[in-house]
Amino acid sequence: MLISQAIDVDQQIDAVWKFFDDVPQVAACIPGADLTNKIGEDHYEGDVIISAGPVKLEFAGAAKVTSRDNTKKIINIEASGADRKGRGEAQANLTAALTPTATGTRVNISLDLTISGAAAQFGRGLVADVTAVLVNQTAGSMQARMKAISLGLDPNSVGGPKAASGVSIAITVLKRAATRIFARFFLPYQPVARR
């Protein structure tokens, strides 16, 4: 499943690129992620916990920077993990491309996500909705951490990684699902012209 999203950051491109060079710091922006165990050059291990209502997945995995273009400001990260209770696995290939804007920097994110096992039973729509919520929460955390850095503060002072959970994800997912159902069943019927 390919998910693309743009995040606007009110920091200059060089500051944002420097921020992306610190993989554990970027991971700390993702709700529930903690990739602080360095096992090699640009290679980290850690955990990601996602909880939405009764569904709780705890992934143990690793992330590795596979390419970094300092001139074009493009970074590629491959990540994989397995649920600790054996309910599934996830693999992700993330590409972030930075471009300057009038007010700061746009981060274009492309995430190719593959989920297998019991975790995949939740359905493509639900996984896409939860992922979209997580990307939005990540953008907010990224903004706050970069702002703290620009003010000379400890970026961890804005809060450490917390499990992605609860009401905000559930409400947003329900809204998106309701919109899809409404569009499918209640939009005016458009008959197909016969030839």
Backbone hydrogen bonds in HBPLUS format (Angstrom, degrees):
<---DONOR---> <-ACCEPTOR-->    atom                        ^
c    i                          cat <-CA-CA->   ^        H-A-AA   ^      H-
h    n   atom  resd res      DA  || num        DHA   H-A  angle D-A-AA Bond
n    s   type  num  typ     dist DA aas  dist angle  dist       angle   num
A0113-LEU N   A0001-MET O   2.77 MM 112  5.17 161.8  1.80 161.1 156.1     1
A0003-ILE N   A0111-LEU O   2.77 MM 108  5.08 164.2  1.80 147.3 152.9     2
A0111-LEU N   A0003-ILE O   2.73 MM 108  5.08 171.1  1.74 159.3 162.4     3
A0005-GLN N   A0109-ILE O   2.92 MM 104  5.27 156.9  1.97 147.1 153.1     4
A0109-ILE N   A0005-GLN O   2.75 MM 104  5.27 168.9  1.76 167.3 167.5     5
A0007-ILE N   A0107-VAL O   2.84 MM 100  5.03 158.3  1.88 138.5 145.9     6
A0107-VAL N   A0007-ILE O   2.71 MM 100  5.03 170.5  1.72 154.7 158.0     7
A0009-VAL N   A0105-THR O   2.76 MM  96  5.21 174.2  1.76 167.2 169.3     8
A0105-THR N   A0009-VAL O   2.85 MM  96  5.21 165.4  1.87 158.6 162.2     9
A0015-ALA N   A0012-GLN O   3.07 MM   3  5.52 122.7  2.41 109.2 122.8    10
A0016-VAL N   A0012-GLN O   3.09 MM   4  6.41 156.9  2.14 153.8 161.1    11
A0017-TRP N   A0013-ILE O   2.86 MM   4  6.02 159.6  1.90 150.7 156.5    12
A0018-LYS N   A0014-ASP O   3.00 MM   4  6.13 154.0  2.06 140.3 147.1    13
A0019-PHE N   A0015-ALA O   3.04 MM   4  6.24 150.5  2.13 139.7 147.7    14
A0020-PHE N   A0016-VAL O   2.97 MM   4  6.31 153.0  2.04 149.1 155.9    15
A0021-ASP N   A0017-TRP O   3.16 MM   4  6.40 122.8  2.50 136.5 150.7    16
A0021-ASP N   A0018-LYS O   3.13 MM   3  5.13 142.5  2.28  96.5 107.6    17
A0022-ASP N   A0019-PHE O   3.14 MM   3  5.73 165.7  2.16 115.9 120.4    18
A0025-GLN N   A0022-ASP O   3.00 MM   3  5.35 121.3  2.36 107.5 122.4    19
A0026-VAL N   A0022-ASP O   3.02 MM   4  6.37 154.5  2.09 154.2 162.4    20
A0027-ALA N   A0023-VAL O   2.84 MM   4  6.04 164.8  1.86 158.3 162.7    21
A0028-ALA N   A0024-PRO O   2.94 MM   4  6.08 140.2  2.10 136.6 146.9    22
A0029-CYS N   A0026-VAL O   2.99 MM   3  5.38 152.1  2.07 108.2 117.0    23
A0030-ILE N   A0027-ALA O   2.98 MM   3  5.36 151.0  2.07 110.0 118.7    24
A0033-ALA N   A0030-ILE O   2.96 MM   3  5.46 164.3  1.98 144.2 143.3    25
A0032-GLY N   A0162-LYS O   2.09 MM 130  4.59 106.8  1.57 130.6 141.6    26
A0049-ILE N   A0032-GLY O   2.95 MM  17  4.74 149.1  2.04 116.1 125.1    27
A0034-ASP N   A0047-ASP O   2.85 MM  13  5.35 146.3  1.96 164.7 166.7    28
A0047-ASP N   A0034-ASP O   3.03 MM  13  5.35 145.7  2.15 133.7 136.8    29
A0037-ASN N   A0045-GLU O   3.24 MM   8  5.08 152.4  2.32 163.4 156.2    30
A0045-GLU N   A0037-ASN O   2.78 MM   8  5.08 155.0  1.84 142.8 151.4    31
A0039-ILE N   A0043-HIS O   2.90 MM   4  5.68 159.4  1.94 144.1 150.7    32
A0043-HIS N   A0040-GLY O   3.15 MM   3  4.90 155.1  2.21 124.0 116.5    33
A0065-VAL N   A0042-ASP O   2.92 MM  23  5.37 157.6  1.97 153.7 161.2    34
A0044-TYR N   A0063-ALA O   2.83 MM  19  5.35 170.2  1.84 163.7 166.9    35
A0063-ALA N   A0044-TYR O   2.81 MM  19  5.35 154.4  1.88 147.5 155.2    36
A0046-GLY N   A0061-GLY O   2.98 MM  15  5.72 152.7  2.06 154.6 154.5    37
A0061-GLY N   A0046-GLY O   2.98 MM  15  5.72 168.8  2.00 154.3 158.1    38
A0048-VAL N   A0059-PHE O   2.87 MM  11  5.08 150.9  1.96 144.5 150.5    39
A0059-PHE N   A0048-VAL O   2.75 MM  11  5.08 165.3  1.77 166.2 161.7    40
A0164-ALA N   A0049-ILE O   3.27 MM 115  6.50 151.1  2.36 159.8 151.7    41
A0050-ILE N   A0057-LEU O   2.86 MM   7  5.24 165.3  1.88 157.4 162.3    42
A0057-LEU N   A0050-ILE O   2.73 MM   7  5.24 166.2  1.75 163.2 166.2    43
A0051-SER N   A0164-ALA O   2.56 MM 113  5.77 165.4  1.58 170.6 175.5    44
A0052-ALA N   A0055-VAL O   2.80 MM   3  5.30 152.3  1.87 155.3 163.6    45
A0055-VAL N   A0052-ALA O   3.24 MM   3  5.30 157.2  2.29 124.7 121.2    46
A0084-ARG N   A0058-GLU O   2.71 MM  26  5.74 158.4  1.75 169.9 173.7    47
A0060-ALA N   A0082-ALA O   3.03 MM  22  5.63 163.2  2.06 146.7 145.4    48
A0082-ALA N   A0060-ALA O   3.07 MM  22  5.63 156.5  2.13 143.5 144.0    49
A0062-ALA N   A0080-SER O   2.92 MM  18  5.73 150.9  2.01 161.3 170.7    50
A0080-SER N   A0062-ALA O   3.03 MM  18  5.73 153.2  2.10 157.7 165.8    51
A0064-LYS N   A0078-GLU O   2.83 MM  14  5.43 157.1  1.88 154.8 162.5    52
A0078-GLU N   A0064-LYS O   2.91 MM  14  5.43 161.2  1.94 159.9 157.7    53
A0066-THR N   A0076-ASN O   2.88 MM  10  5.65 148.9  1.98 140.3 150.2    54
A0076-ASN N   A0067-SER O   2.92 MM   9  5.21 163.7  1.95 151.6 149.5    55
A0069-ASP N   A0074-ILE O   2.79 MM   5  5.15 171.0  1.80 161.0 164.1    56
A0073-LYS N   A0069-ASP O   2.75 MM   4  5.46 124.3  2.06 142.3 157.7    57
A0074-ILE N   A0069-ASP O   3.19 MM   5  5.15 150.4  2.28 131.4 139.8    58
A0098-LEU N   A0073-LYS O   2.91 MM  25  5.46 171.5  1.91 164.2 166.8    59
A0075-ILE N   A0096-ALA O   2.94 MM  21  5.41 160.5  1.98 152.4 158.3    60
A0096-ALA N   A0075-ILE O   2.92 MM  21  5.41 162.7  1.95 158.0 163.8    61
A0077-ILE N   A0094-LEU O   2.77 MM  17  5.14 163.5  1.80 154.7 160.5    62
A0094-LEU N   A0077-ILE O   2.78 MM  17  5.14 171.1  1.79 163.9 162.4    63
A0079-ALA N   A0092-ALA O   2.82 MM  13  5.13 166.3  1.84 155.3 157.1    64
A0092-ALA N   A0079-ALA O   2.80 MM  13  5.13 166.4  1.82 150.3 150.3    65
A0081-GLY N   A0090-ALA O   2.89 MM   9  5.41 149.4  1.98 157.5 160.3    66
A0090-ALA N   A0081-GLY O   2.91 MM   9  5.41 161.9  1.94 153.0 155.4    67
A0083-ASP N   A0088-GLY O   2.83 MM   5  5.49 175.7  1.83 162.2 163.5    68
A0086-GLY N   A0083-ASP O   2.95 MM   3  5.25 161.0  1.99 118.0 119.9    69
A0118-ALA N   A0087-ARG O   2.57 MM  31  4.86 105.4  2.12 124.9 146.3    70
A0119-ALA N   A0087-ARG O   2.84 MM  32  5.93 135.1  2.04 145.1 151.4    71
A0089-GLU N   A0116-SER O   3.10 MM  27  5.31 147.9  2.20 122.9 131.6    72
A0116-SER N   A0089-GLU O   2.90 MM  27  5.31 163.8  1.93 150.9 154.9    73
A0091-GLN N   A0114-THR O   2.85 MM  23  5.20 153.8  1.92 150.2 158.2    74
A0114-THR N   A0091-GLN O   2.84 MM  23  5.20 162.6  1.87 161.0 163.7    75
A0093-ASN N   A0112-ASP O   2.99 MM  19  5.14 147.2  2.10 134.3 144.7    76
A0112-ASP N   A0093-ASN O   2.97 MM  19  5.14 170.4  1.98 144.6 147.1    77
A0095-THR N   A0110-SER O   2.91 MM  15  5.21 158.6  1.96 149.2 156.3    78
A0110-SER N   A0095-THR O   2.92 MM  15  5.21 155.5  1.98 152.5 159.3    79
A0097-ALA N   A0108-ASN O   2.97 MM  11  5.16 159.1  2.01 140.5 147.0    80
A0108-ASN N   A0097-ALA O   2.91 MM  11  5.16 172.7  1.92 152.7 150.4    81
A0099-THR N   A0106-ARG O   2.97 MM   7  5.33 151.9  2.05 149.1 157.7    82
A0106-ARG N   A0099-THR O   2.82 MM   7  5.33 171.5  1.83 165.5 167.9    83
A0101-THR N   A0104-GLY O   2.93 MM   3  5.10 165.2  1.95 128.3 126.3    84
A0104-GLY N   A0101-THR O   3.44 MM   3  5.10 157.2  2.50  94.0 100.4    85
A0120-ALA N   A0117-GLY O   3.02 MM   3  5.65 146.0  2.14 115.4 124.0    86
A0121-GLN N   A0118-ALA O   2.97 MM   3  5.35 154.8  2.04 111.4 119.4    87
A0123-GLY N   A0120-ALA O   3.27 MM   3  6.07 171.6  2.28 120.3 122.8    88
A0127-VAL N   A0123-GLY O   3.05 MM   4  6.26 167.2  2.07 155.1 159.1    89
A0128-ALA N   A0124-ARG O   2.86 MM   4  6.00 161.9  1.90 151.8 157.0    90
A0129-ASP N   A0125-GLY O   2.91 MM   4  6.10 155.4  1.97 146.7 153.8    91
A0130-VAL N   A0126-LEU O   2.90 MM   4  6.11 169.0  1.91 156.1 158.5    92
A0131-THR N   A0127-VAL O   2.91 MM   4  6.01 161.1  1.94 148.0 153.9    93
A0132-ALA N   A0128-ALA O   2.92 MM   4  6.08 154.1  1.99 144.3 151.1    94
A0133-VAL N   A0129-ASP O   3.07 MM   4  6.36 156.7  2.12 149.7 155.4    95
A0134-LEU N   A0130-VAL O   2.96 MM   4  6.25 160.3  2.00 151.0 156.5    96
A0135-VAL N   A0131-THR O   2.88 MM   4  6.15 152.1  1.96 150.0 157.5    97
A0136-ASN N   A0132-ALA O   3.07 MM   4  6.33 156.9  2.13 146.2 151.7    98
A0137-GLN N   A0133-VAL O   2.94 MM   4  6.25 159.7  1.99 152.6 158.4    99
A0138-THR N   A0134-LEU O   2.81 MM   4  5.97 149.5  1.90 144.1 153.3   100
A0139-ALA N   A0135-VAL O   2.94 MM   4  6.20 152.5  2.02 146.1 152.7   101
A0140-GLY N   A0136-ASN O   3.17 MM   4  6.50 157.3  2.22 147.2 152.1   102
A0141-SER N   A0137-GLN O   3.04 MM   4  6.28 160.8  2.08 148.4 153.6   103
A0142-MET N   A0138-THR O   2.80 MM   4  5.96 156.2  1.86 151.7 158.8   104
A0143-GLN N   A0139-ALA O   2.97 MM   4  6.18 160.4  2.01 148.7 153.3   105
A0144-ALA N   A0140-GLY O   3.09 MM   4  6.33 164.9  2.11 148.3 151.9   106
A0145-ARG N   A0141-SER O   2.93 MM   4  6.13 160.4  1.97 151.3 156.5   107
A0146-MET N   A0142-MET O   2.92 MM   4  6.07 164.6  1.94 153.6 157.9   108
A0147-LYS N   A0143-GLN O   2.92 MM   4  6.05 151.6  2.00 147.4 155.9   109
A0148-ALA N   A0144-ALA O   3.01 MM   4  6.23 155.4  2.07 142.9 149.3   110
A0149-ILE N   A0145-ARG O   3.01 MM   4  6.32 156.8  2.07 146.3 152.2   111
A0150-SER N   A0146-MET O   2.94 MM   4  6.19 158.9  1.99 147.2 152.6   112
A0151-LEU N   A0147-LYS O   3.08 MM   4  6.34 133.8  2.30 142.4 154.4   113
A0151-LEU N   A0148-ALA O   3.17 MM   3  5.16 133.3  2.40  95.4 108.1   114
A0153-LEU N   A0148-ALA O   2.78 MM   5  4.95 157.1  1.83 158.0 150.0   115
A0152-GLY N   A0149-ILE O   2.95 MM   3  5.03 159.9  1.99 107.9 113.3   116
A0157-SER N   A0154-ASP O   2.87 MM   3  5.43 162.1  1.90 118.7 124.7   117
A0158-VAL N   A0155-PRO O   3.37 MM   3  6.01 168.7  2.39 112.3 115.5   118
A0159-GLY N   A0156-ASN O   3.13 MM   3  5.42 161.0  2.17 108.5 112.8   119
A0170-ALA N   A0166-GLY O   3.02 MM   4  6.17 172.5  2.02 157.2 159.5   120
A0171-ILE N   A0167-VAL O   2.79 MM   4  5.87 169.5  1.80 160.5 162.7   121
A0172-THR N   A0168-SER O   3.12 MM   4  6.13 165.8  2.14 141.8 146.3   122
A0173-VAL N   A0169-ILE O   2.86 MM   4  5.97 165.8  1.88 157.7 162.2   123
A0174-LEU N   A0170-ALA O   2.91 MM   4  6.04 159.4  1.95 147.5 153.3   124
A0175-LYS N   A0171-ILE O   2.92 MM   4  6.16 157.0  1.98 150.5 156.8   125
A0176-ARG N   A0172-THR O   2.98 MM   4  6.23 162.1  2.01 151.8 156.3   126
A0177-ALA N   A0173-VAL O   2.91 MM   4  6.12 160.3  1.95 150.8 156.6   127
A0178-ALA N   A0174-LEU O   2.86 MM   4  6.01 161.5  1.90 149.6 154.8   128
A0179-THR N   A0175-LYS O   2.95 MM   4  6.16 153.6  2.02 146.5 153.7   129
A0180-ARG N   A0176-ARG O   3.04 MM   4  6.34 156.2  2.09 147.0 152.7   130
A0181-ILE N   A0177-ALA O   2.95 MM   4  6.23 162.8  1.98 153.6 158.4   131
A0182-PHE N   A0178-ALA O   2.83 MM   4  5.95 164.9  1.85 151.2 155.8   132
A0183-ALA N   A0179-THR O   2.93 MM   4  6.07 163.3  1.96 147.7 152.3   133
A0184-ARG N   A0180-ARG O   2.96 MM   4  6.11 151.1  2.04 145.2 153.2   134
A0185-PHE N   A0181-ILE O   2.95 MM   4  6.11 163.7  1.98 158.8 161.6   135
A0186-PHE N   A0182-PHE O   2.82 MM   4  5.26 156.3  1.88 145.4 151.4   136
